[in-house]
Amino acid sequence: MNAQASPAVPLSGPSTPRQPGSVPRPVWDAARALPKVVLHDHLDGSLREATLLALLRSRGMASPADDEAGLARWFDARAHAGSLEEYLRGFGLTVEAMAGPAALRQVAFESAEDARADGAQLAELRIAPLLFEPLGIRGDACVEALLQGLADSPLPSGLIVCAMRNHGVEAITRSAELALRWQGRGVVAFDLAGPEHGWPATPHRDLLQRVLDGGLGLTLHAGEADADDGARRVLEAARLGARRVGHGVQLAQRIGTPGWADILAELRERGTHLEVCPTSNVHTGAARSVAEHPIRALWDAGVSLSYHTDNRLMSRTSMSQEAALLMHEAGFSAQDLLTMAQQAARASFLPPDVVHLPPP
């Protein structure tokens, strides 16, 4: 970080991606060497264990473990509990621990540096700033601190402002207005996140159009875990103007059904790109395993997509780990994953002059 700011707690070194025990060394080495593009990573789900532990101690908060290894095991257990509720427990811990300008700035800086150390060529990192308001941090102060942290890293990056779709119209509107105020100063897009079932995006059509008219990118979470309605929600997001869809894996239900060719043609015409998070989808129950993940069927069907981490801390993963598992368990080649990175770079909301396609 630059000399104008002190970190909330002592800085630690970049997180080192861990090699899954099931992945052979040559596959891991190939995955580590790949250039990567980060489009879907939640800052409050991606802290370093050392930083979270130090922040908890500095704020006098109870920690579920006394050391980094124990904290990692705690998150590992939440991720593999087979319950979305258990998986989400960690966010209450991280949001409260981050609730201060110095901590927010540090977490953003470290996330950008971790992405850079893992081979990222660019990163768009996201968060819902209004989550911090009950803890005394106004939305603008949150965004300002996060953008300062991203700017402290040399990695080309931008911030995506999320609104939680179950928090009501007033909060969603304020989140969109917050994103628009910071457009051109580091905020590159707006996102609707949170539970899908019962919270469709269409009622916010006029607000989303304001976001687009204001020059911001639009990405909407859709088709993640709602098996009954998810495929339709992906199309809904695209038709509302979302250039990118977070997750979108339930779209695979429509492959090979009547009308699939028309759906694929429409997605291509709209330039829709899916931000797929394989390990997170397994942890939240959207897929049974990486080997059986819908990303394989979607890729083979010609859908534009790329792989991402979603929450590096919560899912105990990294871009390299996602790449290695896709290669080892789902049959993807290194060239497939490089092509995904190139598609991701083309779908980036960052200014064109800072986006460079990964080499062929």
C-alpha positions as CSV (number, residue, x, y, z in Angstrom):
1,M,0.0,0.0,0.0
2,N,1.2,3.5,-0.5
3,A,2.6,5.7,2.2
4,Q,-0.6,7.7,2.7
5,A,-2.4,4.8,4.5
6,S,-1.7,2.4,7.2
7,P,-3.1,-1.1,7.0
8,A,-5.7,-2.1,9.5
9,V,-3.5,-5.0,10.6
10,P,0.0,-6.0,9.6
11,L,0.3,-7.1,5.9
12,S,1.0,-10.7,5.2
13,G,2.4,-12.2,2.0
14,P,0.2,-13.1,-0.9
15,S,-1.9,-16.2,-0.4
16,T,-0.3,-19.2,-2.1
17,P,-2.7,-21.3,-4.1
18,R,-2.8,-24.8,-2.7
19,Q,-2.5,-27.9,-5.0
20,P,-5.5,-30.2,-4.5
21,G,-4.3,-33.6,-3.4
22,S,-6.2,-35.3,-6.3
23,V,-4.4,-33.3,-9.0
24,P,-1.1,-34.6,-10.5
25,R,1.8,-32.2,-10.4
26,P,2.1,-31.7,-14.2
27,V,-1.6,-30.7,-14.3
28,W,-1.1,-28.3,-11.4
29,D,1.9,-26.8,-13.0
30,A,0.0,-26.2,-16.2
31,A,-2.9,-24.6,-14.3
32,R,-0.6,-22.3,-12.4
33,A,1.1,-21.2,-15.6
34,L,-2.1,-20.2,-17.3
35,P,-2.9,-16.4,-17.7
36,K,-6.2,-15.7,-15.9
37,V,-9.0,-13.2,-15.9
38,V,-11.0,-12.6,-12.8
39,L,-14.6,-11.5,-13.3
40,H,-16.5,-13.0,-10.4
41,D,-14.9,-12.8,-6.9
42,H,-16.6,-11.4,-3.8
43,L,-14.3,-9.4,-1.6
44,D,-16.1,-10.3,1.6
45,G,-15.7,-14.0,0.7
46,S,-12.0,-13.8,-0.3
47,L,-9.9,-12.5,2.7
48,R,-6.6,-14.0,3.5
49,E,-6.9,-16.2,6.6
50,A,-4.1,-14.3,8.3
51,T,-5.8,-11.0,7.7
52,L,-9.1,-12.2,8.9
53,L,-7.6,-13.6,12.1
54,A,-5.8,-10.3,12.8
55,L,-8.8,-8.2,12.1
56,L,-11.0,-10.3,14.4
57,R,-8.4,-9.9,17.2
58,S,-8.0,-6.2,16.5
59,R,-11.7,-5.7,16.9
60,G,-12.1,-7.9,19.9
61,M,-14.3,-10.3,18.0
62,A,-14.5,-14.0,18.8
63,S,-12.8,-16.2,16.2
64,P,-13.9,-19.8,15.4
65,A,-10.2,-20.8,15.6
66,D,-7.0,-19.6,17.3
67,D,-4.7,-19.8,14.3
68,E,-4.7,-19.6,10.5
69,A,-4.7,-23.4,10.0
70,G,-7.7,-23.7,12.4
71,L,-9.5,-20.9,10.7
72,A,-8.9,-22.6,7.3
73,R,-10.3,-25.8,8.6
74,W,-13.4,-24.0,9.9
75,F,-14.2,-22.6,6.5
76,D,-13.4,-25.9,4.9
77,A,-16.1,-27.5,7.1
78,R,-18.6,-24.8,6.3
79,A,-17.9,-25.3,2.6
80,H,-18.4,-29.0,2.7
81,A,-21.4,-29.0,5.1
82,G,-23.8,-29.5,2.2
83,S,-25.9,-26.6,3.3
84,L,-26.1,-23.1,1.8
85,E,-26.9,-21.8,5.2
86,E,-23.7,-23.2,6.7
87,Y,-21.7,-21.9,3.7
88,L,-23.1,-18.4,4.2
89,R,-22.2,-18.3,8.0
90,G,-18.7,-17.1,7.2
91,F,-20.0,-13.9,5.6
92,G,-21.3,-12.5,8.9
93,L,-17.8,-13.0,10.3
94,T,-15.9,-11.4,7.4
95,V,-18.3,-8.4,6.9
96,E,-18.0,-7.4,10.6
97,A,-14.3,-7.9,10.6
98,M,-13.9,-5.7,7.5
99,A,-16.1,-2.8,8.8
100,G,-13.6,0.0,8.8
101,P,-12.0,2.1,6.0
102,A,-8.5,0.8,6.7
103,A,-9.6,-2.8,6.7
104,L,-11.7,-2.4,3.6
105,R,-8.7,-0.8,1.8
106,Q,-6.4,-3.6,2.9
107,V,-8.7,-6.4,1.9
108,A,-9.2,-4.9,-1.6
109,F,-5.4,-4.4,-2.0
110,E,-4.6,-8.0,-0.8
111,S,-7.3,-9.5,-3.1
112,A,-5.8,-7.7,-6.1
113,E,-2.4,-8.8,-5.1
114,D,-3.5,-12.4,-4.6
115,A,-5.1,-12.4,-8.0
116,R,-1.9,-11.0,-9.6
117,A,0.2,-13.6,-7.8
118,D,-2.0,-16.3,-9.2
119,G,-1.5,-15.2,-12.8
120,A,-4.4,-12.8,-13.3
121,Q,-4.1,-10.2,-16.1
122,L,-7.0,-8.2,-14.8
123,A,-9.6,-8.4,-12.0
124,E,-13.1,-7.2,-11.4
125,L,-13.9,-7.6,-7.7
126,R,-17.3,-7.1,-6.2
127,I,-19.1,-6.4,-2.9
128,A,-22.4,-5.1,-1.6
129,P,-21.4,-1.8,0.2
130,L,-24.7,-1.4,2.0
131,L,-23.9,-4.5,4.1
132,F,-21.6,-2.3,6.0
133,E,-24.0,0.5,6.8
134,P,-25.4,-1.2,10.0
135,L,-21.8,-1.4,11.2
136,G,-21.3,2.4,10.8
137,I,-19.7,2.6,7.3
138,R,-21.6,4.6,4.7
139,G,-21.8,3.3,1.2
140,D,-19.6,6.0,-0.3
141,A,-17.0,5.6,2.4
142,C,-16.9,1.9,1.7
143,V,-16.5,2.3,-2.0
144,E,-13.8,5.0,-1.6
145,A,-11.7,2.8,0.7
146,L,-12.1,-0.3,-1.6
147,L,-11.1,1.7,-4.7
148,Q,-8.0,3.1,-2.8
149,G,-7.0,-0.5,-2.0
150,L,-7.4,-1.6,-5.6
151,A,-5.4,1.4,-6.8
152,D,-2.6,0.4,-4.4
153,S,-2.0,-2.7,-6.6
154,P,-0.5,-2.5,-10.1
155,L,-3.0,-5.1,-11.3
156,P,-5.6,-3.5,-13.7
157,S,-8.8,-3.8,-11.7
158,G,-12.3,-2.4,-11.2
159,L,-15.0,-2.6,-8.6
160,I,-18.5,-4.1,-9.1
161,V,-21.2,-2.7,-6.7
162,C,-23.7,-5.4,-5.7
163,A,-27.2,-5.0,-4.4
164,M,-28.9,-7.8,-2.5
165,R,-32.1,-8.6,-4.3
166,N,-33.9,-9.6,-1.1
167,H,-33.1,-6.3,0.7
168,G,-35.9,-4.4,-0.9
169,V,-36.4,-1.8,-3.6
170,E,-35.1,1.2,-1.6
171,A,-31.8,-0.5,-0.8
172,I,-31.4,-1.8,-4.3
173,T,-32.0,1.7,-5.7
174,R,-29.5,3.3,-3.3
175,S,-26.9,0.7,-4.3
176,A,-27.4,1.5,-8.0
177,E,-27.2,5.2,-7.3
178,L,-24.0,4.6,-5.3
179,A,-22.5,2.7,-8.3
180,L,-23.5,5.5,-10.7
181,R,-21.9,8.2,-8.4
182,W,-18.6,6.3,-8.7
183,Q,-18.8,5.5,-12.4
184,G,-15.6,6.5,-14.1
185,R,-13.7,6.5,-10.8
186,G,-13.1,2.8,-10.5
187,V,-16.6,1.3,-10.3
188,V,-17.2,-0.5,-13.5
189,A,-20.5,-2.3,-13.1
190,F,-23.6,-3.0,-11.0
191,D,-24.8,-6.5,-10.0
192,L,-27.9,-8.0,-8.4
193,A,-26.9,-10.8,-6.0
194,G,-28.5,-12.8,-3.3
195,P,-31.3,-15.4,-3.5
196,E,-33.0,-15.8,-6.8
197,H,-36.2,-17.8,-5.9
198,G,-39.0,-15.2,-5.3
199,W,-36.7,-12.3,-6.2
200,P,-36.8,-11.8,-10.0
201,A,-34.8,-9.0,-11.6
202,T,-37.6,-7.8,-14.0
203,P,-39.3,-5.6,-11.4
204,H,-36.1,-3.5,-11.4
205,R,-36.1,-3.1,-15.2
206,D,-36.3,0.7,-15.1
207,L,-33.5,1.0,-12.5
208,L,-31.3,-1.4,-14.5
209,Q,-31.8,0.7,-17.6
210,R,-30.7,3.8,-15.6
211,V,-27.5,1.9,-14.8
212,L,-26.9,1.1,-18.4
213,D,-27.7,4.6,-19.6
214,G,-25.3,5.9,-17.0
215,G,-22.4,4.1,-18.7
216,L,-22.0,1.2,-16.2
217,G,-21.7,-2.4,-17.1
218,L,-24.4,-4.8,-15.8
219,T,-23.9,-8.3,-14.5
220,L,-26.7,-10.2,-12.8
221,H,-26.6,-13.3,-10.7
222,A,-29.0,-15.8,-12.3
223,G,-29.4,-19.5,-12.9
224,E,-27.2,-20.5,-9.9
225,A,-29.2,-22.8,-7.7
226,D,-32.8,-22.4,-8.7
227,A,-33.3,-25.6,-10.6
228,D,-37.0,-25.0,-11.2
229,D,-36.7,-21.5,-12.8
230,G,-32.9,-20.9,-13.3
231,A,-32.7,-21.3,-17.1
232,R,-35.5,-18.8,-17.6
233,R,-33.7,-16.4,-15.2
234,V,-30.6,-16.5,-17.3
235,L,-32.6,-15.4,-20.4
236,E,-34.3,-12.8,-18.2
237,A,-31.0,-11.3,-17.2
238,A,-29.7,-11.2,-20.8
239,R,-32.9,-9.5,-22.0
240,L,-32.6,-6.9,-19.2
241,G,-29.3,-5.8,-20.7
242,A,-26.8,-7.9,-18.6
243,R,-23.7,-8.4,-20.7
244,R,-22.6,-11.0,-18.2
245,V,-24.5,-13.5,-16.0
246,G,-23.1,-14.6,-12.6
247,H,-23.2,-18.5,-12.6
248,G,-25.9,-19.2,-15.1
249,V,-25.3,-22.9,-14.9
250,Q,-29.0,-23.9,-14.8
251,L,-29.1,-22.8,-18.5
252,A,-27.7,-26.3,-19.2
253,Q,-31.2,-27.7,-18.6
254,R,-32.2,-26.3,-21.9
255,I,-29.4,-27.8,-24.0
256,G,-30.9,-30.1,-26.6
257,T,-34.5,-29.2,-25.8
258,P,-36.8,-27.6,-28.4
259,G,-35.8,-24.0,-29.0
260,W,-32.2,-24.5,-27.8
261,A,-30.8,-23.3,-31.1
262,D,-32.8,-20.1,-30.8
263,I,-31.7,-19.5,-27.2
264,L,-28.0,-20.0,-28.1
265,A,-28.4,-17.6,-31.1
266,E,-30.0,-15.0,-28.9
267,L,-27.3,-15.2,-26.3
268,R,-24.6,-14.9,-29.0
269,E,-26.4,-11.9,-30.6
270,R,-26.6,-10.2,-27.2
271,G,-22.9,-11.0,-26.4
272,T,-23.9,-12.8,-23.1
273,H,-21.0,-14.3,-21.1
274,L,-21.4,-16.6,-18.1
275,E,-19.2,-16.2,-15.1
276,V,-19.1,-19.8,-13.9
277,C,-17.9,-20.7,-10.4
278,P,-17.4,-24.6,-10.3
279,T,-16.2,-25.2,-6.8
280,S,-18.6,-22.8,-5.2
281,N,-21.5,-24.4,-7.2
282,V,-20.5,-27.8,-5.7
283,H,-20.4,-26.3,-2.2
284,T,-23.8,-24.6,-2.5
285,G,-25.5,-27.6,-4.1
286,A,-25.9,-26.3,-7.6
287,A,-23.6,-29.2,-8.9
288,R,-22.7,-32.6,-7.5
289,S,-19.1,-32.4,-8.4
290,V,-16.7,-30.6,-10.7
291,A,-16.6,-33.7,-12.9
292,E,-20.3,-33.5,-13.4
293,H,-20.6,-29.7,-13.4
294,P,-22.7,-28.2,-16.2
295,I,-19.8,-26.1,-17.4
296,R,-18.7,-29.0,-19.6
297,A,-22.1,-29.2,-21.3
298,L,-22.4,-25.5,-21.7
299,W,-18.9,-25.2,-23.2
300,D,-19.4,-28.0,-25.6
301,A,-22.7,-26.4,-26.7
302,G,-20.9,-23.2,-27.6
303,V,-21.9,-20.9,-24.8
304,S,-19.4,-18.0,-24.0
305,L,-18.2,-18.5,-20.5
306,S,-15.2,-18.5,-18.1
307,Y,-14.3,-20.0,-14.8
308,H,-14.1,-18.1,-11.5
309,T,-13.7,-18.6,-7.7
310,D,-16.8,-16.7,-6.4
311,N,-15.4,-16.8,-2.8
312,R,-11.8,-17.8,-2.4
313,L,-11.9,-18.0,1.4
314,M,-15.3,-19.5,1.8
315,S,-14.6,-22.2,-0.9
316,R,-10.9,-22.6,0.0
317,T,-10.0,-22.2,-3.7
318,S,-8.1,-20.1,-6.2
319,M,-8.1,-19.5,-9.9
320,S,-5.3,-22.0,-10.3
321,Q,-7.2,-24.6,-8.3
322,E,-10.3,-24.1,-10.4
323,A,-8.3,-24.5,-13.6
324,A,-6.5,-27.6,-12.3
325,L,-9.8,-29.3,-11.3
326,L,-11.4,-28.5,-14.6
327,M,-8.5,-30.0,-16.4
328,H,-8.2,-33.1,-14.2
329,E,-11.8,-33.9,-13.4
330,A,-13.9,-32.3,-16.2
331,G,-11.6,-33.0,-19.2
332,F,-10.8,-29.5,-20.2
333,S,-7.5,-28.8,-22.0
334,A,-5.2,-25.9,-21.2
335,Q,-6.2,-24.4,-24.5
336,D,-9.8,-24.6,-23.5
337,L,-9.1,-22.6,-20.4
338,L,-6.9,-20.1,-22.2
339,T,-9.8,-19.5,-24.7
340,M,-12.1,-19.0,-21.7
341,A,-9.7,-16.3,-20.4
342,Q,-9.7,-14.6,-23.8
343,Q,-13.5,-14.6,-23.8
344,A,-13.5,-13.2,-20.3
345,A,-11.2,-10.4,-21.2
346,R,-13.5,-9.5,-24.1
347,A,-16.4,-9.4,-21.7
348,S,-14.6,-7.2,-19.2
349,F,-16.1,-3.9,-18.1
350,L,-12.7,-2.3,-17.6
351,P,-11.7,0.5,-20.0
352,P,-10.5,-1.0,-23.3
353,D,-7.0,0.6,-23.0
354,V,-6.2,-1.5,-19.9
355,V,-7.6,-4.8,-21.2
356,H,-5.1,-7.0,-22.9
357,L,-6.1,-10.4,-24.2
358,P,-4.1,-13.3,-22.8
359,P,-1.7,-14.6,-25.4
360,P,-2.8,-17.5,-27.6
